[in-house]
Amino acid sequence: MEYILYEQKEQYAVLTINREKALNALNSQVLDELNEALGQVNLEEVRALVITGAGAKSFVAGADIGEMSSLTKAEGEAFGKKGNDVFRKIETFPIPVIAAVNGFALGGGCELAMSCDIRICSENAVFGQPEVGLGITPGFGGTQRLARLVGAGMAKQMIYTARNIKAPEAYRIGLVNEVYAAETDEAGNVVKSAQEVLLAAAEKMASTIAKNAPIAVRNCKKAINDGLAVDMDKAIVIEEKLFGDCFETEDQKYGMAFFLDKNKEKVKEAFKNK
Ligand code: CAA
């Protein structure tokens, strides 16, 4: 693939949007390749996925404005659907997806981050939905997911004003869970860039998730996502079903036996290679 890098590291993987010259802007080819790369994730082995952008400047600077500039109404709608289909695939991906936002996350970039389960960013990250300044609406889920994540009032302010916000403000409004700064020595020299610190944190989080019971983690994602889409009476039924589905699995048997048994080594041995 030309624009996607993919690296599997034990039980998690890192997917990088790699179109650095255009600040990783999403043209049709990038979206197609992202879709293809997601389809190729080995879900037997990979238990969490990190998505990031190439270079220290940008996560994704939006949908490709050059490509969009000459679209007809029908083509515009189809382009929106292409992005929405891929982002919905990420949102409903069976395993958790972490957005490691290493710089600009504008328009489609902010929308890509919002389709992930968890967002963390470097101190230079900038978020925004600048579309109305370009004469369009956010088109890859921004009008829907931003309001759900930060509330309708804040989402409307960001979208109507097209004002970009920096990492501390994104943290304050709950758009990101954590902001990572560069590591410096006593003399103030950078020993680890913010991007390196961010990626290390994203990988550590992915690896922590990957160590937990995989069926339970997947069921948690499904319960939260599906539950948020319906009223509470239906939501708790969704939870009950997914809770029940965990029982009789090796994960549940092992997890509980390990907690209850005094002889942890014996339990480990009994479940080895299962
Ligand atoms: N589409 C296409 N190309 C883009 C791009 C985008 N969204 N963002 C950046 N680029 C390209 C630039 O055209 C430039 O290419 P050249 O070197 O060939 O000229 C290169 O990336 C570097 O960009 P800049 O020179 O502009 O870099 P900068 O540091 O001066 O500015 C920036 C950085 C503020 C992010 C600026 O590039 C910018 O404002 N980009 C556009 C951001 C934007 O409006 N995104 C929303 C797009 S609409 C959308 O996403 C719709 C949707 O919801 C689906």
Residues whose N, C-alpha, C, O or C-beta is under 5 A from the ligand:
A	BS01	CAA	K21 A22 L23 A25 A61 G62 A63 D64 I65 G66 F104 L106 G107 G108 P130 T137 P138 G139 F140
